[in-house]
Amino acid sequence: MSTSEAAPSATAITIDDSDATGKAPAAAPAPAAPPPAAAAAPAAPKDRRFPFLLRKTKAAGGGCKRGVACFDFLLRLCAIAATLVAAIMMGTTDETLPFFTQFFQFHANFADLPALTFFVVGNAIAAGYLVLSLPFSLAAMIRPQAIGPRLLLFVLDTVMMELTIAAASSATAIVYLAHNGSSKANWVAICLRFDGFCQSISGAVVASFIAVVFFMVLVIMSALVMRKH
């Protein structure tokens, strides 16, 4: 007996590649292109952004320099008075002892000593210079930003300060000898006799050193102003 068996029907099996190899990651979306960078606006200059601050700073600086110029002018007036007093006191120093005859007298005058003569000339020159420097001081007061007048005054003030120091120093040595003498040189102190002469030359030396202090302040002020400029 022949039996015929039907051939089993083929069953199609679909194999998913993703199951065999693993699930592939989802592709990330492409990043969006960044927008073009905007051109940076140029920074405005300071004088346009804060003009009121600059004006205020300039006004403050000008006012400070003008105040220094006013003080400079006043110091020059005081120095004129000091140098004139020193020159006049020394230049008018003259004393004669009264208790000797007219044929034999002791006489003391500043012109008898070259150091005192140099003192009078030096202080007179310094006083004349200070008078001539007043217009330049006024110019520095009116235009405080100008450096030319200030530089000129600085140089000439330094020269006059040195001249005044030299004159006062030379006169100081004579005043010391007049008061104390010198035993080694066998010089006798004359102030025991010429009291008025010694008082006059001593006062002149003190006035001259006061003028030196004024000159020093003027020089220092001018240097500081030019350094800040």
C-alpha positions as CSV (number, residue, x, y, z in Angstrom):
1,M,0.0,0.0,0.0
2,S,1.5,3.1,-1.0
3,T,1.0,6.0,1.0
4,S,1.9,9.3,-0.1
5,E,2.9,11.8,2.4
6,A,2.7,15.3,1.5
7,A,5.9,17.2,1.8
8,P,5.9,19.4,4.7
9,S,5.4,23.0,3.6
10,A,8.5,25.2,4.0
11,T,8.1,27.8,6.6
12,A,9.9,31.1,5.8
13,I,11.7,32.4,8.9
14,T,12.6,36.0,8.7
15,I,15.8,36.9,10.7
16,D,16.0,40.4,11.8
17,D,19.6,41.7,11.5
18,S,19.0,44.1,14.3
19,D,18.3,41.2,16.7
20,A,21.5,39.5,15.7
21,T,23.8,42.4,15.8
22,G,22.2,44.5,18.5
23,K,20.0,47.5,18.1
24,A,21.7,50.3,16.3
25,P,21.7,53.6,18.2
26,A,19.5,56.2,16.7
27,A,21.4,58.8,14.8
28,A,21.7,62.1,16.6
29,P,20.2,65.0,14.8
30,A,22.8,67.3,13.2
31,P,23.5,70.4,15.3
32,A,22.0,73.5,13.9
33,A,24.6,75.8,12.5
34,P,25.3,78.7,14.9
35,P,24.1,82.0,13.8
36,P,26.9,84.3,12.5
37,A,28.5,86.2,15.3
38,A,27.4,89.8,15.2
39,A,30.2,92.2,14.7
40,A,31.3,93.6,18.0
41,A,30.5,97.2,18.2
42,P,33.6,99.4,18.8
43,A,33.9,100.7,22.3
44,A,33.1,104.3,22.6
45,P,36.0,106.4,23.6
46,K,36.0,107.5,27.2
47,D,35.5,111.1,26.4
48,R,32.2,110.2,24.7
49,R,31.0,107.8,27.3
50,F,31.9,109.8,30.4
51,P,32.5,113.4,29.2
52,F,31.3,114.9,32.5
53,L,33.9,112.9,34.5
54,L,36.7,114.1,32.3
55,R,35.6,117.7,32.5
56,K,35.4,117.4,36.3
57,T,38.9,115.8,36.5
58,K,40.4,118.5,34.3
59,A,38.7,121.2,36.2
60,A,40.0,119.8,39.5
61,G,43.5,119.5,38.2
62,G,43.5,123.1,36.8
63,G,42.1,124.4,40.1
64,C,44.8,122.6,42.1
65,K,47.6,124.0,39.9
66,R,46.0,127.5,40.1
67,G,46.0,127.3,43.9
68,V,49.7,126.3,43.8
69,A,50.5,129.2,41.5
70,C,48.7,131.6,43.9
71,F,50.8,130.3,46.8
72,D,53.9,130.6,44.7
73,F,53.1,134.3,44.1
74,L,52.6,134.9,47.8
75,L,55.9,133.1,48.6
76,R,57.7,135.3,46.2
77,L,56.4,138.5,47.9
78,C,57.5,137.2,51.2
79,A,61.0,136.3,49.8
80,I,61.3,139.8,48.3
81,A,60.6,141.3,51.8
82,A,63.2,138.9,53.4
83,T,66.0,139.6,50.9
84,L,65.4,143.3,50.9
85,V,65.4,143.4,54.8
86,A,68.7,141.4,54.8
87,A,70.4,143.6,52.2
88,I,69.2,146.9,53.8
89,M,70.1,145.9,57.3
90,M,73.6,144.8,56.3
91,G,74.1,147.7,53.9
92,T,73.3,150.3,56.5
93,T,75.5,148.7,59.2
94,D,77.9,151.3,60.4
95,E,79.1,152.0,64.0
96,T,81.8,154.2,65.5
97,L,82.8,154.0,69.1
98,P,82.2,157.4,70.6
99,F,84.7,157.5,73.4
100,F,87.8,158.2,71.3
101,T,89.0,161.5,69.9
102,Q,88.2,162.5,66.3
103,F,91.8,161.7,65.3
104,F,91.7,158.1,66.7
105,Q,88.4,156.2,66.5
106,F,87.3,152.6,66.1
107,H,84.9,152.2,63.2
108,A,83.0,149.2,62.0
109,N,81.3,149.0,58.6
110,F,80.1,146.1,56.4
111,A,82.3,147.3,53.5
112,D,85.4,146.6,55.6
113,L,84.8,142.8,55.2
114,P,84.5,141.3,51.7
115,A,82.2,138.5,53.0
116,L,79.6,141.1,54.2
117,T,79.9,143.0,50.9
118,F,79.2,139.8,49.0
119,F,76.2,139.2,51.3
120,V,74.7,142.6,50.4
121,V,75.2,142.1,46.7
122,G,73.9,138.5,46.7
123,N,70.7,139.4,48.5
124,A,70.2,142.5,46.4
125,I,70.4,140.4,43.2
126,A,68.0,137.8,44.7
127,A,65.5,140.6,45.5
128,G,65.8,142.0,42.0
129,Y,65.2,138.6,40.5
130,L,62.2,138.0,42.6
131,V,60.6,141.2,41.5
132,L,61.2,140.3,37.8
133,S,59.8,136.8,38.4
134,L,56.4,138.1,39.5
135,P,55.0,138.4,35.9
136,F,56.0,134.8,35.2
137,S,54.3,133.7,38.4
138,L,51.2,135.6,37.3
139,A,51.3,133.8,33.9
140,A,51.5,130.4,35.7
141,M,48.5,131.5,37.7
142,I,46.4,132.5,34.6
143,R,47.5,129.5,32.6
144,P,48.2,126.7,35.1
145,Q,48.6,124.1,32.4
146,A,51.5,125.9,30.8
147,I,54.8,124.3,31.6
148,G,57.2,126.9,30.1
149,P,57.0,129.6,32.8
150,R,57.1,127.0,35.5
151,L,60.3,125.4,34.1
152,L,62.0,128.8,33.7
153,L,61.1,129.7,37.3
154,F,62.3,126.3,38.5
155,V,65.8,126.8,37.0
156,L,66.2,130.4,38.0
157,D,64.9,129.8,41.5
158,T,67.4,127.1,42.0
159,V,70.3,129.4,40.9
160,M,69.1,132.2,43.2
161,M,68.7,129.8,46.1
162,E,72.3,128.7,45.8
163,L,73.4,132.4,45.6
164,T,71.5,133.3,48.7
165,I,72.8,130.2,50.6
166,A,76.4,131.2,49.7
167,A,75.8,134.8,50.8
168,A,74.2,133.8,54.1
169,S,76.8,131.2,54.8
170,S,79.8,133.6,54.3
171,A,78.1,136.2,56.5
172,T,77.4,133.6,59.2
173,A,81.2,132.9,59.5
174,I,81.9,136.6,60.1
175,V,79.1,136.9,62.6
176,Y,80.4,134.0,64.5
177,L,83.9,135.5,64.7
178,A,82.5,138.8,65.7
179,H,80.6,137.3,68.6
180,N,83.2,134.7,69.7
181,G,86.5,135.6,68.1
182,S,89.2,133.0,67.5
183,S,91.9,132.3,70.1
184,K,94.0,130.3,67.6
185,A,94.1,133.2,65.2
186,N,94.4,135.7,68.1
187,W,91.2,137.5,66.9
188,V,89.3,139.3,69.6
189,A,85.5,139.3,69.7
190,I,84.4,142.8,68.6
191,C,80.8,142.4,69.7
192,L,81.8,143.4,73.3
193,R,82.5,146.9,71.9
194,F,80.4,147.1,68.7
195,D,77.1,145.9,70.0
196,G,74.9,147.7,67.5
197,F,77.0,146.5,64.6
198,C,76.7,142.9,65.7
199,Q,73.0,143.1,66.3
200,S,72.5,144.5,62.8
201,I,74.5,141.9,60.9
202,S,73.0,139.1,63.0
203,G,69.5,140.2,62.1
204,A,70.5,140.5,58.4
205,V,71.8,136.9,58.4
206,V,68.6,135.6,60.0
207,A,66.5,137.4,57.4
208,S,68.6,135.9,54.6
209,F,68.2,132.4,55.9
210,I,64.4,133.0,56.0
211,A,64.6,133.9,52.3
212,V,66.6,130.7,51.7
213,V,63.7,128.7,53.2
214,F,61.2,130.5,50.9
215,F,63.4,129.7,47.9
216,M,63.5,126.0,48.9
217,V,59.7,125.8,49.1
218,L,59.4,127.5,45.7
219,V,61.8,125.0,44.1
220,I,60.1,122.0,45.7
221,M,56.6,123.2,44.6
222,S,57.8,123.8,41.0
223,A,59.4,120.3,40.9
224,L,56.2,118.6,42.1
225,V,54.0,120.5,39.7
226,M,56.2,119.6,36.7
227,R,56.4,116.0,37.8
228,K,52.6,115.7,37.9
229,H,52.3,117.4,34.6
